[in-house]
Amino acid sequence: MRHILSVIVTIIAAAVASQAAERDISVRSADGTVLAGTLTLPDSAPRAAVLLVSGSGAQDRDEEIFGHRPFLHIARHLSDAGYAVLRLDDRGAGQSTGDFSKAVDADFLADIEAAMCALDSACAGVPLGIIGHSSGGQLAVRAAASPRSRASFIVTLAAPAWRGDSLIMSQTRALAVGLSGKWEAEGLQRRLLDIAMQPLPPLIVRPMLMTALSEQVPEAMRSDPKIQAQIAAGADALLSPWYRDMLRYDPVADIAAVTVPWLAMNGSRDTQVLPANLETIAQLNPQARTVVNEGLNHLFLTCTTGLVNEYPTLPQSDYADLCRIITDWLGSIDLTTNKR
């Protein structure tokens, strides 16, 4: 018998229930983790209901990064356009329970399934969709490709389309070349990823990584406790369950399996998920609409270099232009044919 996911949804009005535009909501995932979030509602019956899924790392419901809060603005813009929007604190972030460091994509996909059930209960009878940023976009693709999917449409913002190790190599290359004009550690990066990807337990892989990292340090400095601590931290980061799964995952089959309407976007100056990933999406799924946003970085902010070290210096954005593209696209598709 198919397991019936147990979902507990609690909606509490932020102010007066009949007048509140935003409501607190909590979702219980399959393993008991409770995800806290906010449901933003339009003034009238919603045209559709959307779940926002954040990128890598433990993010709060606004996906706040260096003071930028893209999900807060996206939720409010879409609500003004007639859509209900649910955004959640990730496991172990904000008011959510759970341990993010021990979670893998299977856990995050279960969280999406639980959240979609919650959204369906809160906005009964309307089409459901997912908007995912970065690795959250990849999760949106995986969720939509599932035969159990509740999604009638997806929007991906800088979603990776390459196998994880290729993605990391491209990120590291772009960062190194952008900062110094060259990348001298390509061989080491490839060696470390190859070791981390091996189907061996951490007890065996960790010494291999420690050795590879130690070889990059002058022999006279290798016994320094601070250096040893840095090497150990580097090995442990490469051995996190999520990171090793990410390196091995190839999204090709899932991208091709998406049959619902799909809008895929990338900033032209994105150095974390290169815009060339859109070309792969277009090749694997010609029905997807792909858009390159000129002059924008991985956070969909207007930038100069697109490098990560530029993020804290960039002015705030209300993401109005990005949301206009999304709402125009949603208005162009027939959601009535994609209801569950």
N, C-alpha and C positions, 0 to 999 in steps of 0.2 A: 504494500500500500504506500502511495506517495506520501512523504512526510508533509504535513500541513504546518507551514511556518506560523508560529505563534507571534502575533503582533499586538502590542498593547499601545494604544494611542491615547494620549491625554492632551486635551486642548484647553488652555486657560486664557481667558481674555486678558489682554494687557491693560485695558481700561474698561470701559463699558462694552459688553460683548457685542451689542448691536451696532456700535459705532467704530470699533477698533479695526484698523487696517492691518495690524500685525498681531499675531497670537503666538504664545509659547506652545511648543509641541515637543513631545518626547516619544521616541520610537525604541522598542526593544528588539534587538537583532536576534538571530537564531541561537547564539551562544549566551544570551542573557545580557550582553552589553547594552546599556541604555544610552541612546544618542539624543542629546538636547538640541533644540533648534528653534527656528522662527518660521512661521507660515505667514507670508504676506499676501493679502487678498485684495482684489479690485473692488470698486464700489458696487458693481453689479455681478451677475453670474459670470464666472470665468469662461473664457473661450477654450482654455486648456490649462493644465496644471503642470508645472515644471519643477524637477528636482535639480539642484545645483550640486555638482560633485567636484571637490577641490583637488589640487595637484599633490605631489609627493610631500611628505613631511606632515607632522601633526598640525593641522590648520583649524582655526576657529571658523565659525559659521560665516563670517564676512571675508574669509580667506585673506586676512590682513597680513601684508608683507611690506616691511619698511614703511609703515604708515598708510600704505595704499589699501583700500578696502573694496576690491572689485565686486564681490558678491553682494555686498550691501547695496551698491548702486544698481547692479543688474536687477536685483530683486525689485527694487522700487520703480525702476524704469519699466520693467515688464508688467508690474502690477498696474501702473498708470495706463498701460496699453491694453489692459483687460485680461491679464494672465495671473493665475495664482502661482506663487513661487515658494518652495520649501528649501531652506538652507540649514545645514546641521554642523555642529561642532564634531570634528573627527574623534575617533576613539582616543581617550586620554587627553583631549584638548578641551578648553573651555569648561562647560558644565557636563560633558559626557564622561561616562565611566570607561573602563577598559585600559589596556596597556598597548599603546600604539607600537612600541618597539618589538612586540611579539607577533604582530599581525602580518598576514600575507594577503595577496590579492583575493584569495578565496573568501577571507573574512570581509574585505571591503565590498565584494560583490554581494555577499549575504546582507551587508548593511544597506546596499542599494535596493535589494529586493524588499527588505523590511520597510524602507522609506517609501518605496513606490506603493506598497500596500497601505501605508499610513496616508499617503497623498490621495489614493483612491477612496479611502474612507472619508477623508475630510472634504473632498471635492467630487462626490459621487456623480458618475455619468458623463464626465468630460474626458477628452483625450489626455493622456499623460505623455510627458516627454522628459528628456534628460539633457542638461547642458553641463558638459564636463571640461575642466581646464587642465591641460598638460596630462599627467598620468590619470587624472580624473576623466579626461576625454577618452583615453584608452579604455578605462573601465566602462564608460558609456557605450563604447563600441562592443565590448565583450558582453555587456548586459543586453544590448539590442540584438546581438547575434544568437542569444540563447533562445531555445524553443519555448521557454517559460516567460519570455520577456513581456512586460506590460507596456513597454514604450511604443508610442505611435509615431515618434519622431525623435531625432537627436541632433544636438549642436555640439561640435567639438572645437575647442579653442586651443590650438597648438598641441594636438594629440599626436604622440609618437606613432609612426607607421613602420618603423624599422625594428629589427630584433634588438633587445636591450643592450647587448654589448656594442653593437654598431652605433646605437644612439649615444652611449657614453663616450665612445671614441670620437664621434663627431662633435659632441659638446666640448670635450677636453681640447681637441684640435682648435676649435673656434676661439676658445678662451685664451689658449697659449699664443696663437697667432695674433689675436686682437690686442693682447697686452705687450708682447715682445717682438712680434713679427716672425716668430719661428716656433717650432715645437721639437725640442730635442729629446723628449721623454716618451716618444711614441712606442718604442720597443718595450720599455718598462710597463707602460699602461696596458699594452696588449698581453704581456706576460702575466700581469696581475689578474686581469679579467679571465684569461684562460685557466688560471689556477682556481679562481673563485667559482667558475662555472662547472668544475668537475663534480660528478655525482658521488662525492665522498663526504663523510661526516666532518664537522668542524675540527674535531680532535686531530684529524690527519691533515686537513688543509691549512690550519692555522700556522704550524711550523713552516710550511712551504712558503706562505705569504711573508712570514717574519724574515725568512732567509732572503727572499727576493728584495724586500724593503731594506734590510740591513746592508746588502751589497751596495746600495746607493750612498751609504754613509762612509766617510773615511774611517779606516780601521781603528785609528787612535781614539775616535769619538764614540765607537759603538758601545762601549761599556758605561757611558754616561747615563745615569738614571733618567734624566729628562729625555734623552734621545730614545732610550728603550721604551719609555712611556708613550712617546709619539709613534714609534713603530708599532707598538701593541694596539694603540687606538686605531691606527690605519688598518691593521689586519682585522680588528673587530668590526670596523665599519663595512669592510668588504664581505664579512661573513654574516651580516644580518640576514634573517630568513627572507625578508622582503627583497633585499638587494640581489640576492642570489637568484631568486625566482624571476625578478625583473630582467636580469642579464640573459636568462635562458628563453624568456617568452618571445615568440615570434608572432606578431599580430596578423600575418597575411591571411590565414583562413577566416578569422573573425571579421576582418575588413570586408572580404568578399561576401560574407554571409549576411551582411546587413541589408534588409529589404525595405525598411521604412525610410521615409524622407530624411535626408541627412545634409546638414550644412556644416562644412569643415572650413575653419579659418586659421590663418597663421600671420603673424607680423613679418614684414619683409626683412626686419633687422633682428629677428629672433636668433640668438646664439645658443639657446638651450635645446630647442627642437627646431632644427633648421627648416625653413619654408619648403625645401625640397621634399620633405615628408608629404606635403600636399600632392606632389606629382605621383607618389606611390599610391596614395589613396585614390586619385583619379584613375590610375591604371588598373587597380584592383577592383574598384567599384565605380564604374562610369556613371551610375545614377546619382552619386553624391555630388552636391554642388560645392566647389572649392573656391575660396576667396582669399587672395593675398592682401593684407591690410598694409598699405605703403607707409613706411616710416615708423612702424610700431615694433616694440620688442616682445619678449615672452610674456610680459604682464599686460600687453596691449596698451602700452603707454608710448606717447611720442618721445623719441630718443635720438641720440646722436650715434652711439656705437652699438647699442644693444647688449653690451657686456653687463654682467651681474653687478660689478662694482659701481655701475652708474645708477642702479635702482634707487638708492636712498637720496640721490640728488635731484630726482625728477619731480616736477610739480604734480600736484594731485589732479586726478581726472574724475569726472562723473560718468564716463563711459557712455555718454549719450550717443555718439556716432556709432559705436559698436552695437549698442542696443537697437539702434534704428535699422541696421542691417539685419539683425535677428528678427525683429518684429515685421519688417517688410517681407522677409522670407517666409515667416510663419503665415502672413496674410496671403502669400502666393500659393500655398499648398492647400489641398483639400483634406482637412483633418477629419471630415465626416466619414471618409472612406478608410480611415486608419483607427477608428475606435475599436476598443477591445470587444 
